[in-house]
């Protein structure tokens, strides 16, 4: 069970990095297309980074909670 928890945690971290990077690229491309300045783009990238990390952390936390209860 401990190995499974470590594996899920590691996969969650990899997913966070990948999803965060993809979301930042998406936001940056669309903000540039709309003509926003660099400061707005940077702020939006940071916001989407925090959002993705929070969502995935919550999902991983729920998965681990389910595993612990079984």
Secondary structure, DSSP 8 states (H G I E B T S, - for coil): -HHHHHHHHHHHHHHHHHHHHHHHHHHHHHHHHTT--HHHHHHHHHHHHHHHHHHHHHHHHHHHHHHHH-
